[in-house]
Amino acid sequence: MTVVIGPGDEIEPGWVEAASLSEVSRLAAAGRTVLVTLPEDETEALAAAAVYAWAGARVFRTSHPVRQALDMTESLIGRRPPTLTRRGLA
C-alpha cells in the first residue's frame, strides 16, 4: 500500500524516514515502512517518487500530485494491476 501525505501531516509510529536511495533500499529490504520527503520542484518530485517507489518506499511526503506516477510504478513492478490494459493486434 502506497500512502501520500502532506508536508505538515504527522507520521505513523512504525514508519522510518530515509534520506537517500541506498537507505530506502536497505530499510525496505529489512521490511520497514519507509517514508521519503520529495523535492519542492514538481518535476523533480514526480521523478523522485517513481524511483523511491521502485526502491521500496511506501510513504511519500509532498505537496504535489504524485499519485499517478506512484500507481504507474506499482503497476510496472507488479504490485498492482494496471488501471487500463490494451491488447494490440497486428
N, C-alpha and C positions, 0 to 999 in steps of 0.2 A: 504494500500500500504506500503510495506516494502522497505526502502532505505538503501543501504550500501555506506558509504563514506570513503575516505582515511583519514589518520591521519592529513594531512595538509589542508584538504578541509574546506571551510567556511560553517557555519550553516545558515539555513534559519531563518528569524526573528521570526516566530511563534513556533520554536522548543524550548523545555526546556530540559536541561540536568539533568539526575538523576545519583546518585552515589550508590544507594542500591536497592535491590529488593522491599523492602517496599515502597520506594519513587517512583519507577517505577509504582507499583500497584496503589498507591494513585493518582499520576498525570494522569495515563491512565484512571482511573475511573472518573476523573474530565473532561475528554475529551481533554486533552492536547496531543500534538505530542511529544513523549518522545524520547530523544537521549541518548544512552549509549556508553561509550568508553569501548571496550573489552580488556582483558588482552593481553600481548605480546606473551605468550605461545600459540601455535596454538591449542593444545588440550583443554586448558582452554577456549580459545576464542570460539571454537565450542560449548562447553557445556554452557558457559555463554550466548551465542547468543540464543540458544534454550530456556533457562529458562527465559531470559528477554523478548523474543518474546511471550512466553506463558503468561507472566505477563502484556503484553500490549505495550512494547516498539516498536516503528516503525522505528527508525533511529539508525543505528549501525556504529560506527566509529572504523575501524580496518584496518590492513594491510594484513589480512589473508582471504582466500576464505571461506566465511561462508554462501554463498547464498543457497547451497543445504540444510544445516541444517535449515535455516530460512524457505525455501519452505516446507520442511517436517513438521515443527512445524505448519505453517499456514494451511497445509492440515489436520493435526490431530485436530486442533481447529475447523476447518470447515469454515475458511475464504476464502479458495480457493480450487478448485478441485484437486485431486491427479494428478500427472504427468502421472502415469500409473496405471491402475487397472487390477486386475486379479481375475477371479472367480474360486474358487476351487470346483471341482465336485468330490464327493466321491462315 
